[in-house]
Amino acid sequence: MRSDIISALERIVPSGPYGHREGNAPAHIMSGLVGCEATLFIENGQLLLGTWQGVFLAEFDGPRNRRVLVRIEATG
């Protein structure tokens, strides 16, 4: 569940204090932990995900307007 992931990250990365003075150091650390890209496989127009897998965007420093870039490469 998404809320479980966010709760766990908030326990792992407390609110501070940090040397980064802009106040968003926890957001930078969380982003570094979860990464900023994903490789997904599509077959016959459907995402190939496991039973309990899902894809979601986590914004740790917002709300902000963001762009999501998608690149699809054909193989075979």
C-alpha positions in Angstrom: 0.0 0.0 0.0 1.3 3.5 -0.9 0.7 4.9 2.5 2.9 2.2 4.1 5.8 3.1 1.8 5.5 6.8 2.6 5.2 6.0 6.3 8.3 3.8 6.2 10.3 6.5 4.3 9.3 9.1 6.8 10.6 6.9 9.7 13.9 6.2 7.8 14.4 9.8 6.9 13.4 12.1 9.8 12.7 15.8 9.3 16.2 16.9 10.3 18.3 18.9 11.1 20.4 18.7 8.0 23.1 20.8 6.5 21.1 21.6 3.4 19.5 24.9 4.3 16.5 25.0 1.9 14.4 22.8 4.2 13.9 20.0 1.6 16.8 17.7 2.5 14.5 14.8 3.5 12.9 15.0 0.1 16.3 14.7 -1.6 17.3 11.8 0.5 14.0 9.9 -0.1 14.3 10.5 -3.8 17.8 9.1 -3.7 16.6 6.0 -1.8 13.7 5.2 -4.2 15.3 6.4 -7.4 13.9 8.5 -10.2 13.4 6.1 -13.0 11.7 2.7 -13.7 11.9 0.1 -16.4 8.5 -1.5 -17.2 7.7 -4.2 -19.6 4.6 -4.1 -21.9 3.2 -7.1 -23.7 0.1 -6.9 -26.0 -0.6 -3.4 -24.7 -0.6 -4.5 -21.0 2.0 -3.7 -18.3 3.6 -6.9 -17.1 3.3 -6.5 -13.3 3.2 -9.1 -10.5 0.0 -9.6 -8.5 1.0 -7.1 -5.8 3.1 -4.8 -8.0 2.0 -1.3 -9.0 3.5 1.9 -10.3 3.1 5.3 -8.7 4.7 8.7 -8.7 5.9 9.9 -5.2 6.4 13.6 -4.8 8.5 14.2 -1.7 9.1 18.0 -2.3 5.7 19.4 -3.2 3.1 19.7 -4.3 4.8 20.9 -7.5 4.1 20.6 -11.2 6.2 17.9 -12.8 6.6 16.3 -16.2 6.7 12.6 -16.6 8.7 11.4 -19.6 7.9 8.0 -21.2 10.1 6.3 -23.7 9.0 3.1 -25.4 11.5 0.9 -27.2 10.5 -2.0 -29.3 12.6 -5.1 -29.1 12.8 -8.2 -31.2 
